[in-house]
């Protein structure tokens, strides 16, 4: 069994504000260790379920957060930014399942550190008129390769979004949001045990009934930016259409093209900061 893990940091237990998520933050080094430990717990559960190959993709910010020297020695790690597929770099049809560790809710939700890929640029993303965040978009990218997402960990607000998308996905709440920058977190050792058990369960009990999520045909991508200047600058890309002062639309041939276009549009818009 071959397993793919995408790991973010905002959904890690104990991570509650930007001092944990930014390299210059005074809690950042602690957060890196907390993130690495939760990934290791997922790896342990996957190996106990029979995984023989595990790829981990560091998916937060600079994407150099996971401490490779502390990672399970059987794991291969992708780190570094400017990846063609970003948070889903390395995914292909050879994988049996995807695990999303340390994820968070989408922008404009009441979750801890909620955002959609770039909190200072993107207000909302829609795929074929449905609002999506990182969890949904990344799950659809996995589905393009016919690989199911079977386990997600993060806060309780993300859990609600996961359940609305597919209630069959194993869904672990490691902290409950009190506000955007405050949470009630489970102790890490308990979280590690719960992740290990949850991953094992998701891979063993669902092994004969794994469902991937895909969208056939053209994809209508809509992105609402935080201001009109950001939207206007993305019009440098042919095919991008301005539909409101701060909203653009692009018709992609498939979800992977839409994902790459989202990255390109976000990068352009960020230049106006």
N, C-alpha and C positions, 0 to 999 in steps of 0.2 A: 504494500500500500504506500502510495506517494502523497505527501501532505504539503500544502502551501499555507504559510502563515504570514498575514499582513499585520504589523503591530504599530499602533499609534500610542501617544502618551497621555492625552487628555482624559482618557477613560481608565487610567490606572488608579487603583485604590491609593488614597492619600494625596494624589495630585489635585490641587484645587485652584491654583491661580498661576499667573504668568511667571512668577519666580521659579516655578517648577518646569515650565515649558520652554523658556528662552535660555540659550547658552550663557548669557550674561547674568541670569537669575541666581540668587544665592542658594536656592534649593535644587538647582538643575542637576547637580551631580547625584544627589539623593534620588531624584526622579529617574535618572538613567539606570541606577541599580534596581529600583522598584520595577521599572519596565522590563529589564533583563530577567529578573526573577519570575515575573508573570509569564513571560515567553517560555522560560525553562519549564514552568509548571505545565504549560500547554504541550510542550515537546514531550515531557514525561508521560502525560496522558495518552498522547498519540502513539508513542513507542509501546506502551502497555497494550494498546488496542491493535498493534501489529504493524505500525508504520515502519518501513525500512528506509525511506528517503524523506527528509524534511528540509524544505527551503523556507528561510525566514527573510522577509523583506522589511527593512527598517523604513517606516512610512511617516515619520513625523518631522516637520520642519526641514532642517538641514539633512535629515535622514542619515545621521551619523551618531545616533543616540545609544544604541544597544552596545553594551560592553562585550565585545567579541571574546575577550579573554575569560569571561565568566559564563559564556554560552555553552550549552551542551556540546561536547566534542564531536558528535555525529551530525551536527547541523551545518548547513551551508548558509551564509549570510550575504544578502545584497545590501550594500550601504552606499551612501552618496546620492546627491540630488541630480536634477536634469535627466531623469529617467524617462524614456518614451512613454511608458505606462505608469509612471508615478507610483502610487500606492499599490498597484497591482503588477509592477514590473516582475517579469519572470514567469507569470502564469501562462500555461498552455494546456492543451488537451491531454497531456500525459498525467495530470494530477487527478487524484480520486476525490479530494475534498479540500475545502478552504476553511481556515480558522481566522477570525478577526479578533485580535486581542487589544484591549485598551482603546476601543473606539468611543465616539461621542455623538451626541445628537446634532442635527443640522441647525444652521443659522436661524435665528428668530424663535427657537425653542427655548424652554426654560431649564435646559440642562447645564451641567458644569462645563464651562469653557466652550459652549456650543458654537459651531461655525461650520461653514461648508468650503473646505479646501483653503480659503484665504479670507480670514475674518475682516481684514481691512479693505477688501475689494468686493467680495461677493455677498449680496443680500439673499438671493434665492436662485435656485437652479430648477428647471423643469425639463423632464423628458416626456415627450408626447403629452404635454399639458399636465403632467403629474409632478408635484414637488418631490425632489429627491435630495438626500444629503450624501455624505461619503459612504455610509453603509449601503444604501440602495444602489448608488451608481457603481460602486466597486463590485457589488453582488451581481449586477447585470453584466459587467465585464467578464467576471468569472463564468457566468452563464453562456456568454458568447462561445467560450471554449468547452461548454457542456460540463462544467465543474460546479458542483453545489457548494454553497456556504452552509456549513452545518453547526457552527458554534460562534457566538459573539459574546464578548464581555465588555462591560462599561457601566454607566450609571442607569438609574431607573427611568429617566426620560428617554434615553436611547432604547431601553427595553420595550417601551410602549411602541416606538416606531418599528422595531424589529417584529413585534407581535402583529402589528397592523399589516406589515409586508408579508410575513409568512410565520404563522404561529407554530409551525413544526420545527423551526430553527431553535436549537438549544441556546438558551439565553441567560447569561449569568449577570446578576446585579452585584457589583463590587462596592458601590457607594450610592447613596441617595442624595439628590440635589436639594440643598436648602435655598441656595441662590446661585447666581452665575459663578461666584467665587467662593462658595462655601458648600461643604458636603459632609455627610455622615458616612464615614468610610469603615469598611471591615478591616480588621488587623491583617497585615500581609500574609502571615503564615496560614491563617484560615482561608484567605483568598487563594493561595497556592493549592491548598487541598481541594477547594471547590472547583478550581479550573481543571486540575488534573482529573477529578471525578467527572466533571461535565464533558470534557473533551473525550474521555474514554467512552462515556455513555453515547455521545453523539456519533462516534465512529462505529461502535459495536451494535447498538440498537437500531441505528438508521442505515446500516450497511446494505440492506436489501431494499431500501425505500428512499434513496437520496434523490432530491428534486433540485434541478438547477433552474434558474430563471433567465430567460432570454427574450429578446424582442426581435421579431423578424421584420425585414423591410427597412425603409428609410426611417431615420430618427430625427424628430424635430427637437432641437436643443434650444432652450431659452435661458438666458442668464440676465438677472437683474443686478446691476452694480450699485454701489453706494452713492454714486453721483453721475451726472450726465457726461462729464468730461471723460470718465473711464469708458463709458459706452461708445462715445464718439471715436476714441482712439482705436478701438477694435475694428472700426470700419476699414482700416488699412488692409484687412484680409478679404480678398474677393469672396463673395457669397454671403458675407455677414450683413444682415439687414437690421436697421434701427427701427424698432416697432413702438417704443416709447422713449422718452427723454433719456432714461437710464437702463433701458432693456434692449437686448439684441436677440436675433434669431438666426440659426444656421441649420440647414437640412443636411444631415450626414447620411452616408450610405449604410452605416451600421453603428453599433454602440461603441466599438473601439475607435472609429474615426471621431465620433462625438466626444469621447473621452479625451483624445488628443487635442481636439479643437477647444475643449474647455480649458485645457492647460495653456494653449496658445493665447486664447482670449484673456485669461487671467494674467498671464505674463505681460501682455501688452498693457492691460488696464493698470497694472501695478506700477508701470513706468510713470504714471501721472501722480503718484504719491509724493 
